[in-house]
Amino acid sequence: MNSDRLTLASRNRWAAPLTTLVLVALATAARWFGIGAESLWLDEATSLILARMSVSELVRWTALDIHPPLYYTLLHFWRYLGESEAAIRSLSALAGVLNVLVIAALGRTLFERRTGWIAGLLLALAPLHVWYSQEARMYAWIALLVTTSLWLAIEAWLEPTRWVLWVGYVLATTAALYTHYYAVFGILLANLFFLYLLIRRRLTKRLFWSWAAAQGAVFALFLPWLPTFLLPITVGGGGWVALGMGKPSVAVLAQTAVLYMVGMGRALYPALIRRAAYALFVGLFLVGLWPRKSVAQPGEESPRLFSERETVGFCLAYLVAPLGIAWVSSQLFKPMYSARYMLPFLMPFVLLTARGVGRIPWRVGRIATLAALVGTLVVGIVAQTKMMDKPDWRSWAQQIAARAEPGDVVVFVPGWHAKPFDYYARGAVELYGDVPVPVDQFGQQALDAVAMAIRNHPRVWFIWETDHYTDRDGQVYRYLAEHCRQIEEHDLPLVGRVILFDNSASKGQP
């Protein structure tokens, strides 16, 4: 009898470390698999350009941008490990792996251990999360920091005498605000839930004042950046969202839900598997919303400050409120809804789905359901590796650099594509990306810029994103066609056209 108890205790002692090791291994493999396969795209090249600046310079630059400086500062130091595609994307992959551990902890705190482990497994293989964990941008980091902030807030409420939890909450929340402004949704959610608890529960004065002090500390630490933060709030987000995407339709919300389930590779899923995945996720999510009659859970590791019904409500608000506020604000003010900004709010969807799995009464049923989920997620990850979503700047920059003759110039419309191009061309050919856009608004000023760009250059490589608001009518192309002789033209997938012009006949005098 005693030997059986010792064996069971030994198994329990090793279960948590082994499960954690498995989650880390899966998350790591998923995020580093094919991490350097595709070229850097515009935003990633911008991240690297900023990271190459001094810290003070990048802080000044981001004060004029829509994203705060913390991620770029981290990348500034991380890039000393290397500047290959895989190297600079690995910073995001690290955040993705850590996020898996934090959501497992959050699921355990809100519900119970099993839900936490299932949530960790689902996030480890979530295609959308893997996607942004392989991109040299701040989205994986804001997802990690918002999750960490909420987890530490709840832990601090449960154990208000542990000062390390309060310090951790303040640091994680402040770091989130300095990483992406959508962190404000996490802070709003935490404060609204605390207000709810204050009304419904007899919270101790110590807990109340500790929370108030924590909010004050976050405010004080963010105060130097507050004036900069207010600018994108008033303009409603980046101009590219307004001009390139416009006001989101109701269908955009459904598309976000699809991304949460199967990621970016939806079109490459076999139709039957894709539909089965939708049904499975939606069904488990709805089951996860349904509260149990019994509040107390066997083997709880911490005192319950709130009921399971309230934790379900918390997760639902965690999911619905940010998406709803961003969508409604995009209708009433300037568009600010972008699927990539919604990555932090994948977490409650995963938590409620995991709870749905955990509520299946039969062990065999739980295992079979979890196996089906894992299978669909793996299909999504594989589908994403097969799809080309980033322009092949690596190939085209190297081709043009190899074929360039002395005096050639590459003109870009829009000009920001010069950033990823130059990462691969490495200065082998002269670039011009200063044509004012949208061209139809700047009119003759834009064409004068083109004239200046091609002056005294015998050949002009024109890289034009055709299906874009910057020059939909093709005014720059028509100008070049009138003043130069077109030699050749190629498709540049996901961008538009690469056109080579001979400008020698005009001797650079348009």
C-alpha positions as MATLAB code, in Angstrom:
seq = 'MNSDRLTLASRNRWAAPLTTLVLVALATAARWFGIGAESLWLDEATSLILARMSVSELVRWTALDIHPPLYYTLLHFWRYLGESEAAIRSLSALAGVLNVLVIAALGRTLFERRTGWIAGLLLALAPLHVWYSQEARMYAWIALLVTTSLWLAIEAWLEPTRWVLWVGYVLATTAALYTHYYAVFGILLANLFFLYLLIRRRLTKRLFWSWAAAQGAVFALFLPWLPTFLLPITVGGGGWVALGMGKPSVAVLAQTAVLYMVGMGRALYPALIRRAAYALFVGLFLVGLWPRKSVAQPGEESPRLFSERETVGFCLAYLVAPLGIAWVSSQLFKPMYSARYMLPFLMPFVLLTARGVGRIPWRVGRIATLAALVGTLVVGIVAQTKMMDKPDWRSWAQQIAARAEPGDVVVFVPGWHAKPFDYYARGAVELYGDVPVPVDQFGQQALDAVAMAIRNHPRVWFIWETDHYTDRDGQVYRYLAEHCRQIEEHDLPLVGRVILFDNSASKGQP';
ca = [
       0.000    0.000    0.000;
       2.748    2.417    0.973;
       4.734    1.521   -2.148;
       1.701    2.330   -4.325;
       1.374    5.732   -2.673;
       5.072    6.413   -3.176;
       4.810    5.428   -6.828;
       1.793    7.749   -7.318;
       3.566   10.600   -5.527;
       6.646   10.057   -7.680;
       4.540   10.181  -10.847;
       2.801   13.373   -9.728;
       6.142   14.954   -8.900;
       7.491   14.312  -12.388;
       4.260   14.955  -14.313;
       4.458   18.756  -14.302;
       8.136   19.042  -15.375;
       7.679   16.456  -18.115;
       4.520   18.122  -19.423;
       6.284   21.474  -19.413;
       9.215   19.974  -21.305;
       6.874   18.510  -23.933;
       5.083   21.858  -24.391;
       8.381   23.719  -24.761;
       9.685   21.148  -27.240;
       6.517   21.308  -29.368;
       6.358   25.103  -29.279;
      10.036   25.408  -30.154;
       9.854   22.932  -33.036;
       6.747   24.597  -34.487;
       8.228   28.087  -34.317;
      11.708   27.360  -35.614;
      10.553   25.050  -38.413;
      11.098   26.955  -41.668;
      11.636   30.236  -39.808;
      14.036   31.596  -42.421;
      12.386   30.146  -45.518;
      10.693   33.310  -46.804;
      12.218   36.706  -47.480;
      11.912   39.557  -45.044;
       8.957   41.738  -45.936;
       8.513   45.482  -45.538;
       7.641   45.638  -41.838;
      10.401   43.214  -40.879;
      12.955   45.221  -42.837;
      11.695   48.328  -41.031;
      12.207   46.543  -37.700;
      15.818   45.809  -38.617;
      16.464   49.342  -39.855;
      15.261   50.707  -36.526;
      17.192   48.103  -34.559;
      20.399   49.197  -36.291;
      19.935   52.710  -34.902;
      21.227   53.736  -31.508;
      18.657   53.322  -28.741;
      18.192   57.072  -28.377;
      17.735   57.480  -32.133;
      15.178   54.699  -32.440;
      13.241   56.121  -29.496;
      13.072   59.494  -31.258;
      11.966   57.794  -34.488;
       9.240   55.699  -32.864;
       7.877   58.820  -31.189;
       6.711   59.746  -34.701;
       5.407   56.251  -35.492;
       2.341   54.247  -34.426;
       4.339   51.655  -32.447;
       6.284   52.300  -29.227;
      10.006   51.504  -28.899;
      10.460   48.485  -26.613;
      10.417   45.735  -29.247;
      12.882   47.618  -31.438;
      15.135   48.136  -28.430;
      15.114   44.407  -27.702;
      15.880   43.687  -31.355;
      18.710   46.251  -31.236;
      20.586   44.011  -28.818;
      19.286   40.688  -30.186;
      20.615   41.400  -33.683;
      24.187   41.017  -32.420;
      23.474   37.277  -32.555;
      23.105   37.692  -36.316;
      21.036   39.488  -38.937;
      19.890   36.564  -41.045;
      16.155   36.065  -41.491;
      16.127   33.238  -38.946;
      18.246   35.152  -36.440;
      16.153   38.292  -36.245;
      12.869   36.347  -36.303;
      14.048   34.170  -33.418;
      13.331   36.974  -30.958;
       9.638   36.606  -31.754;
       9.896   32.814  -31.646;
      11.270   33.077  -28.104;
       8.260   35.159  -27.079;
       5.970   32.568  -28.656;
       7.486   29.721  -26.625;
       7.274   31.717  -23.384;
       3.642   32.570  -24.149;
       2.809   28.858  -24.199;
       4.087   28.493  -20.631;
       2.238   31.589  -19.435;
      -1.114   30.571  -20.910;
      -0.747   27.155  -19.274;
      -0.242   28.945  -15.966;
      -3.181   31.282  -16.607;
      -5.452   28.356  -17.469;
      -4.435   26.593  -14.266;
      -5.116   29.710  -12.203;
      -8.488   30.472  -13.774;
      -9.773   26.901  -14.009;
      -7.625   23.913  -13.091;
      -4.389   22.180  -14.025;
      -5.800   20.074  -16.882;
      -7.286   23.090  -18.646;
      -3.950   24.868  -18.334;
      -1.990   22.043  -19.936;
      -4.506   21.652  -22.764;
      -4.439   25.409  -23.403;
      -0.637   25.285  -23.528;
      -0.749   22.437  -26.046;
      -3.286   24.213  -28.265;
      -1.296   27.458  -28.244;
       1.973   25.616  -28.890;
       0.501   24.417  -32.198;
      -1.893   27.304  -32.988;
      -1.069   28.216  -36.627;
      -1.796   31.942  -36.208;
       0.430   32.164  -33.140;
       3.176   30.227  -34.915;
       2.872   32.600  -37.874;
       3.513   35.743  -35.864;
       6.162   33.971  -33.793;
       8.096   33.686  -37.063;
       7.889   37.365  -37.943;
      10.358   40.048  -36.894;
       7.657   42.265  -35.451;
       6.267   42.968  -32.008;
       3.045   40.963  -32.218;
       4.294   37.807  -30.474;
       5.745   39.973  -27.727;
       2.572   41.944  -27.084;
       0.641   38.665  -26.926;
       3.113   37.365  -24.332;
       3.145   40.535  -22.246;
      -0.636   41.010  -22.146;
      -1.097   37.365  -21.109;
       1.606   37.722  -18.464;
       0.096   40.954  -17.151;
      -3.353   39.394  -16.702;
      -1.958   36.207  -15.167;
       0.135   38.120  -12.630;
      -2.802   40.405  -11.825;
      -5.010   37.453  -10.954;
      -2.233   35.739   -9.003;
      -1.676   38.962   -7.048;
      -5.385   39.174   -6.233;
      -5.277   35.614   -4.904;
      -2.088   36.173   -2.898;
      -1.911   39.910   -2.196;
       0.906   39.568    0.357;
       3.401   38.322   -2.249;
       5.100   41.538   -3.315;
       6.964   39.808   -6.175;
       3.621   39.304   -7.961;
       2.822   43.011   -7.746;
       6.266   43.982   -9.031;
       5.949   41.464  -11.853;
       2.510   42.797  -12.786;
       3.742   46.396  -12.912;
       6.766   45.487  -15.046;
       4.826   43.241  -17.455;
       2.027   45.796  -17.891;
       4.413   48.687  -18.448;
       6.449   46.615  -20.903;
       3.240   45.764  -22.773;
       2.354   49.447  -23.140;
       5.843   50.193  -24.454;
       5.499   47.325  -26.966;
       2.090   47.958  -28.564;
      -0.734   50.338  -27.743;
      -3.349   47.583  -27.864;
      -2.003   46.623  -24.433;
      -4.505   49.156  -23.130;
      -7.231   46.564  -23.709;
      -5.561   44.224  -21.228;
      -5.313   46.972  -18.626;
      -8.940   47.953  -19.173;
     -10.074   44.346  -18.816;
      -8.133   43.815  -15.585;
      -9.486   47.002  -14.015;
     -13.079   46.283  -15.015;
     -12.861   42.775  -13.566;
     -11.322   44.135  -10.369;
     -14.139   46.688  -10.154;
     -16.634   43.853  -10.566;
     -14.969   41.923   -7.734;
     -14.950   45.042   -5.588;
     -18.712   45.405   -6.027;
     -19.552   41.700   -5.653;
     -16.995   40.690   -2.993;
     -15.716   42.016    0.299;
     -12.158   42.654   -0.798;
      -9.629   43.542    1.862;
      -8.361   47.095    2.129;
      -4.862   45.778    1.590;
      -5.846   44.255   -1.751;
      -7.639   47.432   -2.824;
      -4.733   49.721   -1.995;
      -2.176   47.305   -3.458;
      -4.074   47.308   -6.737;
      -4.406   51.092   -6.691;
      -0.668   51.423   -6.032;
       0.109   49.042   -8.891;
      -1.999   51.095  -11.304;
      -0.304   54.248  -10.107;
       3.117   52.696  -10.656;
       2.196   51.677  -14.221;
       0.897   55.174  -14.920;
       4.057   56.787  -13.521;
       6.339   54.537  -15.558;
       4.382   55.196  -18.748;
       3.889   58.924  -18.121;
       6.975   60.036  -20.140;
       5.493   58.356  -23.225;
       1.881   59.345  -22.603;
       1.820   62.382  -24.945;
       3.195   60.203  -27.739;
       0.611   57.508  -26.955;
      -2.270   59.959  -27.310;
      -1.405   60.784  -30.927;
      -2.345   57.393  -32.484;
      -5.370   57.287  -30.180;
      -6.657   60.539  -31.672;
      -5.881   59.596  -35.293;
      -7.196   56.041  -34.841;
      -4.205   53.973  -35.940;
      -1.797   53.847  -38.835;
      -2.605   55.488  -42.123;
      -2.028   52.188  -43.912;
      -5.002   50.704  -42.037;
      -7.280   53.517  -43.177;
      -6.066   53.701  -46.777;
      -5.246   50.051  -47.396;
      -8.037   48.294  -45.496;
     -10.771   50.818  -44.741;
     -13.645   50.225  -42.355;
     -13.950   46.547  -41.429;
     -17.146   44.736  -42.324;
     -18.895   42.234  -40.080;
     -17.248   39.538  -42.186;
     -13.862   40.688  -40.854;
     -14.871   39.504  -37.391;
     -15.702   36.093  -38.842;
     -12.381   36.068  -40.667;
     -10.596   36.754  -37.386;
     -12.369   33.766  -35.843;
     -11.208   31.615  -38.774;
      -7.631   32.810  -38.246;
      -7.884   31.878  -34.573;
      -8.915   28.359  -35.568;
      -6.827   27.424  -38.612;
      -4.400   30.288  -39.177;
      -3.270   31.780  -42.468;
      -3.307   28.583  -44.513;
      -7.078   28.137  -44.709;
      -7.105   27.914  -48.506;
      -4.633   25.036  -48.450;
      -6.627   22.915  -45.997;
      -8.452   19.961  -47.523;
     -12.090   21.100  -47.561;
     -13.343   18.256  -45.366;
     -10.664   18.799  -42.713;
     -11.259   22.552  -42.738;
     -14.998   22.197  -42.181;
     -14.455   19.552  -39.502;
     -12.004   21.893  -37.797;
     -14.546   24.726  -37.738;
     -17.213   22.464  -36.263;
     -14.832   21.030  -33.678;
     -13.491   24.391  -32.499;
     -16.889   26.078  -32.368;
     -18.444   23.136  -30.526;
     -15.682   22.955  -27.921;
     -15.709   26.731  -27.481;
     -19.443   26.672  -26.751;
     -19.002   23.793  -24.311;
     -16.229   25.796  -22.660;
     -18.662   28.671  -22.110;
     -21.144   26.502  -20.223;
     -20.558   26.729  -16.448;
     -20.623   23.739  -14.157;
     -23.084   23.480  -11.334;
     -20.328   22.876   -8.842;
     -17.917   25.744   -8.228;
     -15.345   23.956   -6.135;
     -12.792   21.929   -8.051;
     -10.953   18.964   -6.564;
      -7.263   19.527   -6.051;
      -7.395   23.308   -6.367;
      -3.996   24.858   -5.787;
      -5.094   28.342   -4.720;
      -8.043   29.917   -2.874;
     -10.971   30.890   -5.058;
     -11.600   34.612   -5.155;
     -14.191   34.160   -7.895;
     -16.436   31.404   -9.181;
     -15.896   29.400  -12.329;
     -18.872   31.181  -13.882;
     -17.041   34.461  -13.323;
     -13.800   33.154  -14.837;
     -15.728   32.090  -17.929;
     -17.193   35.595  -18.104;
     -13.716   37.040  -17.696;
     -12.415   34.972  -20.652;
     -15.406   35.904  -22.788;
     -14.870   39.593  -22.067;
     -11.151   39.102  -22.758;
     -12.095   37.884  -26.239;
     -15.119   39.956  -27.204;
     -14.366   43.394  -25.754;
     -11.082   44.179  -27.580;
     -12.340   42.933  -30.945;
     -15.664   44.710  -30.483;
     -14.165   48.010  -29.363;
     -11.637   48.036  -32.212;
     -14.340   47.166  -34.743;
     -16.854   49.776  -33.498;
     -14.135   52.439  -33.218;
     -13.192   51.698  -36.821;
     -16.765   52.488  -37.867;
     -17.104   55.667  -35.818;
     -13.595   57.063  -36.107;
     -10.578   56.210  -38.224;
     -10.069   52.499  -39.123;
      -7.832   50.736  -36.593;
      -8.854   47.078  -36.927;
      -6.125   44.739  -38.158;
      -6.017   40.985  -37.581;
      -2.369   41.097  -36.530;
      -3.259   43.486  -33.693;
      -5.748   40.895  -32.421;
      -3.160   38.193  -31.685;
      -3.207   38.836  -27.888;
      -6.901   37.998  -27.843;
      -6.375   34.559  -29.313;
      -5.578   33.544  -25.694;
      -9.139   33.517  -24.299;
     -10.332   31.609  -27.352;
      -7.694   28.968  -26.637;
      -8.550   28.896  -22.924;
     -12.270   28.371  -23.509;
     -11.610   25.744  -26.173;
      -9.273   23.953  -23.766;
     -11.943   24.090  -21.088;
     -14.378   22.552  -23.568;
     -11.991   19.648  -24.118;
     -11.515   19.215  -20.380;
     -15.260   19.030  -19.821;
     -15.669   15.907  -21.954;
     -16.600   13.317  -19.292;
     -14.791   10.295  -20.756;
     -11.021   10.088  -20.806;
     -10.982    8.310  -24.150;
     -13.237   11.019  -25.582;
     -10.930   13.755  -24.303;
      -7.885   12.076  -25.773;
      -9.571   11.478  -29.142;
     -10.853   15.067  -29.302;
      -7.469   16.478  -28.370;
      -5.808   14.276  -30.989;
      -8.235   15.608  -33.623;
      -7.474   19.189  -32.596;
      -3.735   18.599  -32.683;
      -4.073   17.015  -36.118;
      -5.948   19.998  -37.570;
      -3.455   22.425  -36.040;
      -0.499   20.542  -37.487;
      -2.193   20.602  -40.899;
      -2.507   24.376  -40.484;
       1.171   24.792  -39.645;
       2.205   22.691  -42.634;
      -0.209   24.604  -44.899;
       1.351   27.890  -43.819;
       4.828   26.671  -44.733;
       3.598   25.833  -48.236;
       1.960   29.164  -48.936;
       3.890   32.179  -50.130;
       2.712   35.221  -48.218;
       5.789   37.429  -48.406;
       7.228   38.885  -51.621;
      10.399   37.125  -52.770;
      12.648   40.126  -52.293;
      15.615   37.805  -51.758;
      15.442   36.433  -55.294;
      14.531   39.644  -57.101;
      17.041   41.869  -55.338;
      19.819   39.408  -56.052;
      18.756   39.052  -59.703;
      18.594   42.786  -60.315;
      21.854   43.391  -58.459;
      23.536   40.717  -60.600;
      22.161   42.160  -63.857;
      22.562   45.832  -63.002;
      24.861   47.890  -65.195;
      26.805   50.965  -64.066;
      24.424   53.892  -63.619;
      21.246   51.819  -63.198;
      18.634   53.009  -60.725;
      15.714   51.137  -59.150;
      12.566   53.243  -58.673;
       9.891   52.025  -56.257;
       6.197   52.878  -56.077;
       5.426   52.772  -53.216;
       8.878   53.747  -52.056;
       8.889   51.768  -48.818;
       9.586   48.561  -50.748;
      13.151   49.813  -51.066;
      13.696   48.684  -47.462;
      13.387   44.895  -47.907;
      14.970   45.144  -51.369;
      18.077   46.822  -49.970;
      18.409   44.176  -47.226;
      19.228   41.696  -50.008;
      20.815   44.004  -52.615;
      23.205   45.342  -49.949;
      23.945   48.573  -51.791;
      24.824   46.919  -55.121;
      22.509   49.253  -57.073;
      21.199   52.767  -56.527;
      17.652   52.929  -55.131;
      15.017   55.662  -55.242;
      11.974   55.420  -53.010;
      10.934   59.035  -52.559;
       8.064   59.342  -55.036;
       5.236   61.032  -53.063;
       2.200   58.779  -52.676;
      -0.683   58.490  -53.317;
       0.400   59.696  -56.734;
      -3.035   60.964  -57.757;
      -3.085   63.331  -54.783;
       0.401   64.739  -55.379;
      -0.038   64.945  -59.176;
       2.729   66.813  -60.919;
       4.870   66.850  -57.773;
       5.036   63.052  -57.885;
       5.933   63.013  -61.591;
       8.609   65.665  -61.023;
      10.106   63.351  -58.407;
      10.192   60.548  -60.993;
      11.891   62.858  -63.479;
      14.525   63.721  -60.905;
      14.986   60.052  -59.995;
      15.758   58.878  -63.536;
      17.822   61.895  -64.635;
      21.295   60.831  -65.835;
      20.517   57.130  -65.371;
      20.727   55.138  -68.632;
      18.503   52.315  -67.340;
      15.613   52.319  -64.890;
      14.245   49.306  -63.029;
      10.692   50.137  -62.011;
       9.153   48.103  -59.168;
       5.460   48.898  -58.939;
       2.877   47.483  -56.552;
      -0.023   47.549  -58.959;
      -2.967   46.620  -56.736;
      -2.340   49.309  -54.149;
      -3.760   52.681  -53.260;
      -0.441   54.448  -53.917;
      -0.746   54.515  -57.731;
      -3.707   52.467  -58.865;
      -4.037   54.439  -62.121;
      -0.427   53.765  -63.120;
       0.568   57.400  -63.654;
       4.244   56.723  -62.907;
       4.287   53.781  -65.319;
       2.714   55.868  -68.085;
       5.236   58.626  -67.489;
       8.152   56.199  -67.763;
       6.644   54.554  -70.861;
       6.328   57.955  -72.550;
       9.870   59.107  -71.761;
      11.782   55.825  -71.917;
      11.800   52.634  -73.954;
      10.491   49.542  -72.211;
      12.903   46.606  -72.513;
      11.301   43.839  -70.467;
       8.658   43.165  -67.855;
       8.175   40.491  -65.183;
       5.594   39.627  -62.569;
       6.678   40.041  -58.976;
       4.217   37.878  -57.011;
       2.454   39.593  -54.084;
       3.716   42.986  -55.293;
       3.014   43.554  -58.960;
       5.482   44.227  -61.769;
       9.195   44.652  -62.370;
       9.813   46.661  -65.547;
      13.156   47.573  -67.079;
      13.323   50.823  -69.114;
      16.055   52.140  -71.374;
      16.503   55.842  -70.634;
      19.684   56.367  -72.668;
      17.942   57.870  -75.711;
      16.699   60.825  -73.694;
      20.103   61.216  -72.020;
      18.366   61.671  -68.723;
      16.439   64.744  -69.938;
      12.702   63.897  -69.564;
];
